[in-house]
Amino acid sequence: MLLLQLAVYPANTLGNENPNPAVKPSLAKPTITAEQAVQKVKDNFTIPENYVQLSTGYNDYNNRATYSLNWNAVNQPSGSFHAEVDAMTGDILNVGQWEGPLKPVFRLPVLSAGEAEKIATDLISKLASKHQSEMQLVKDEQQVFALNNSQPFTYNFHWIRIVNGIQFPGNGVNVSVSGDNGQIRNYNYNWTQDLVFPEAANVISPEKARQVFTDTLMIQLQYYLPQMMNPQKPEPQRVLLVYQLANKYNGGAIDALSGKPVTLDPQVGIYRSMNSVSGVPVGTTTEATSPVIKATGPDAKGNNQQISRDEAVDVLKKVVEISSDLVLRNSSLNPDWQNPSEQVWNLNWNSESSNMGEQRYLNARVNARTGDIVGLSMSNAKNPDDKSNPLDREGAQKLAEDFLKRLQPERFKLVKMESENVYGGKMPPNIQVFNYVRVVNGIPVSRNGMNIIVDTVAKQVNNYDLNWSNVEFPGSSGVLPLDQATERFLKARPLELNYSLNFQQNGQQEVRLVYQPSTDYSMYIPAMLDAKTGDPMDWYGKSQSQWSKPHNYTDIKGNYAEKEIGIMGLTGAFGEYGETFRPDEKITAGSLLRAMIMAEGNNRDRVLTDDDVLKIAKERGWLHEDLKLGSELRRDDLSKMMIRLINMETSAQVKGIYAVPFKDANTIEPDSLGYIALAWGLGILKIDENTLQLNQTVTRAEAAYALVHAYAVERPQNVYMKG
């Protein structure tokens, strides 16, 4: 998909360039000035006083003229405020602000979710009142927060356009409200005019749509490799057997009027090249053999065996002709994101800029151990507007497959071309895209295979990408039958009636009325099913019971730490007992450490074992003692963990400067005094009256209170505090 986007939306199609010559650009003059647009934004949003540097821009694209307004801070603290205003209607389309490095402190939310919703609703009433009655608020019950200092604590709200009583998810308004001061952090207004919506009078029944979904085999058995969030981590790539929507039926949609399966196409525009129309062609050679080069290294068979940059260039020269006017500008050797134990040479050539500011280029990626070319993109050799005698799809496919057979003769035997209908057969006339999926044990491998783009005018391969994971694939015995998997999938995501916006080849927009699997507009929707158990899974390959989701605890009302426990619930922490918190129960070391990891927002992409928790806690410096995860904690244990969390242990270890007003202060060990004094003085410990009761074990409510207030302490920068 990335290659396709690069091909059909190159850089110079943005801004004033009209990407679709069939659609004439608007010639109407703006009805408001840039100054009026600036005032419109100032009247409705609070721009920080130190954002004094204003720059304005004017854009005309997709028949819409807009002003782009940017306020930036000149002095510290840095930050920016961006707005986009429709130059014809004066509508504010987008607003977003970013603050520079904040003080390392979590700002406790002052507003409740209800108060934030009122602020967002009032803004809608001011800026989108003409459409307010046509929208419906969809609350994201899965919204999860992190207690970090990257940006303020925000509440997010999403209004969806409703037409004929049916949702049109492609249109609506999004608003984000800061929980600590009620300011609008982000605003996005997306409303497409002049659309024709099919009447819903003659739609097929939900039962009929469900039958079509089942009969069409819209889900299929696949090998799924969850994305590795950090390839540097020494974790093996997991391979899962799953049932998920087939690529051919992206979106799982059924036309509600015809009852036929429909592919919801990506926004494919007309291909406009950013490349020079003259110069020496950079195309594929006619060499019949696959490039082979002997790698050099200390180990004839090990992973340390690598080719040099010059050898990687020689590999490439066996496949493409590198014009003499192309200069190798940079090269780098980096880990392969899909096979972290291997490295890839990234090679980038560019020509000198011409008088028109255009460049020709050649970019390639070569596996440093195997010598495989795993990526290639190059500029056109001919004028893309020359439509004389272009290749048809059959001819382009032959060119593509000849290319792949030269580069990957053995792997090409292990792939299968996906249906031409993946993109609805609506390719721009001067390119053809081919996707070949890897097949193992008769089962397609998700995100593995070969993607290639052919320029039918220049008659050359412009883009090629190989994704091939070096992993072992489990057998498929014991998987659920397809009919049972389909039944479970539709139970997790029932079909809903929606309007969907499609783009035709000529650039015109078309609205379809479709049935498709439901979504709750959060990242935590059942993306697939475990093929053996039928359990819903997310994109990380985690089962539903392992998802990070907020908790609205039902047993905390009236507790002194009700607010703090509620905040921890929004982070997804302390979910051992579902929607009950059990505030008076004793906290264990393992429960607190897991909550600390969850609260900071990291490691949500994987399931943490007890060993993982201990390892992370020691890496963070939270735990020095040899505590068992099942151990209950005393107040000195809690104090030490919180002081380490806020990076103040060095201060806590200073002797002879601390005193506490507790009646039982003599029970405090000298090595613990500094920790307890700081935790109490900073408001982290909740102490009743003037008795510490050091030996009293910490409750879950006390731990939640301490953790939230620890994050609210202004402290030295914690290098592990990443959003």
Helices and strands as residue ranges (DSSP letters): H 2-8, G 11-13, H 34-44, E 53-61, E 64-72, E 79-86, E 92-99, H 113-127, H 129-132, E 135-138, E 154-163, E 166-178, E 184-190, H 206-215, E 219-224, E 240-245, G 247-249, E 253-255, E 261-262, H 309-317, E 327-335, E 343-350, E 361-367, E 373-378, H 393-407, H 409-412, E 415-417, G 420-423, E 431-440, E 443-455, E 460-467, H 482-492, E 495-503, E 509-517, E 528-530, E 536-537, G 544-546, H 562-570, H 589-599, H 610-620, H 635-645, H 649-652, G 665-667, H 670-681, H 700-711
